[in-house]
Amino acid sequence: MKEFTQIHLELQDDQWPDTGTDHHRQIVRAIVVDDEGWFYFVRAFRNDDFGRATLIETSGGGVEPGEELETAIRRELREELGAEVEILCTLGLVSDHYNLIRRHNLNHYYLCRVCSFGARHLTEDEKSCFHLSTLRLRFEDAVREYELRACTPIGKLIAARELPVLRLAQQVLEQEAEAESK
């Protein structure tokens, strides 16, 4: 894989008042693609303190105590997408805040290629509170979906975090395809 500059973003929550941070969370997330150029995301339906929203988001979640980042992303992708993956590269780090819940997130992003799909293993909250489902989209459709879902405060925060990473992933994939064609 050709060398590229990883992303490093420091984002602030401009949707809710800043009342301080009382906890930090290490999170792993992945831009997941298959051999045919399809991207995989999760769709969530929320109606909670953040408001009512339908969202698109990368798969991922919290890193368990003592867990390595690459182990965590493989676990999260198995749970949420039912996917076994090859980790292609690290895309970078996005630091963001959710003022409403006083949390600071360190989101470690990976680019992963699907090797196979199996059963998903969602938590009860993912099933009953967020109604997680899988989205399979082309790059342009994913960008449009993020832009469409940025009509709510939480959607704006997620789009600000994820669209730059998705665009970087697409650039990396295009560079890889170009290098392979030579």
N, C-alpha and C positions, 0 to 999 in steps of 0.2 A: 504494500500500500504506500502510495506517495505521501511524502511529508506534508503536513498542513498545520496551521496554527489553531490550537484548541481554543474553544470559546471560554471566556471568563466574564460573567456578568454579575453585577451587584445591583439588584433591583429593590426598590422601596414600594411599599403598599401605599398607593395614592387614592384608594377607594374608601378606607376607613380611618378614623383618627388614630394616631400613634399614642398608645397608652403604655408603651414599654414592652419589653420582651421578658418572659419568664421561663422559656424553654427553647432549646435548640434541637433540631432533628436532622440526622444524617439520612439521606434518601438516595436511592438508586433509581434511575429511569433509563429507558431505552427507546431509540428510534429503531424499529424492527421492520426489516424488509425481507422479501423472498426473492428467489431467482428470477421471477418474472417482473420485478419492479413494483410490486404491491407493497404498501406500507400498512402496518397493523397498529391500531390504537384501541383505547377503551372509550366507550360512551357511558357517561354517568348522568343520572337524573337526580337532582338534589332538591330538597325542600327543607332547609334547616336554617341555622343562624345566618348563613351566607345568602339566604334568599332562595327563591325558586329558580332553577336553571337546568338546562340540558347542556352538557359539556362534552368536548373531546379532550382527551389527555393521553400522554404516553403511558405505557404500562410501567409500573414500578411501585416502590413503597419503602417503608422504613427498614433500615439496617438493624438487625438484631444485635444485642451486646456480644462482642467478640467475633462477629461474623465478618469475613472478608467481603469487600465490595463486589468482586466478581461472583462470589458464591451467592450473595444477596440478589444480584440482578438475575442470575439464572433461576433462583427460587421464585422470585416475583413473576418472571415471565411464564414459568410453569403454572403458577397459581392463577394468574389473571388471563393469560392467553392459551394455556395448555401447550406452550411452545418450548421445544428444545432448540437452543440456538448456538451459533458460533459467534463469539465476540470478535468483531472485526477491528475495533479500535475504541479508545476513549475519546469522546467528543469534547469534554470539558466540564466545567463547574458553573452552576448558576446558584447564587445566593439570593434568596428572596424572603419576604416577610409576609405574615398574615396577622395584621394588627388586631383584627377581631378576636383572634384566639391567642394573641400575645406570643406567637411562635416565629422563630427564625429557622428557615430550611436551608440546608446545603445539599443541592441536587447534583449528584454525580451522573453525568450522561454518557451512555455507550451507544455505539452503532452495532447492531446485531443482525445476523442473517439467520432466517429460520432453517432448521434442519428437518424438523418434523413437528406435527401437532398431535396432541393427545387430549385427555380430559383436563378441564379446568378445575381448580380447587379454590373457589372463592370463600371468603369469610362470610359469616352471617350478615355483617354490616354491608359488605360489598353486594350481597344478594338483596337484602331487604331494604336497606337505607339508600344505597346508591344505584341499585338495579344495573350493575355493570354488564355491558355486552361488548362484543368485539366489533370493531370497524375495520374494514379492508378498503383502502382508498389509494388512488394514484396521488402523486405528489401535489399536483395542482388542486385536486379536490380536497386534499387535507388542508392546504393553505386556506382555501375558501371556507371550509368548515370551521377552522379556528377563527377566522375573521367574522363569520356569521355568529358564532357563539360568544364573541366579545361584546355582546349587547348588555351583559349583566356585569356587576362589579367583579364577581369571582371569575367570570369568563375573561374579563380584561386582564386580570392578573395572570391567569393561566396562559393566555395567548402571548403576553409579553415575555413570559418565561420560555415558552416552547417554540414559538415561530422562529426565532434566531437559530435555535439548535436544529430544527427541522431543515432550514435552509442550508446550514453548514453540512448536514448529513447528505443532502442532495448533491452539493458540490463535491464532497468526498467520493460519492458513488459515481458521479460523472467523470471525475479524474481517474478513478479506478477503471471504468469502462474504456476510457480513451487510452490508457496505458496498455490494457489488454488487447486492444485492436491494433496496436503497432507491432 
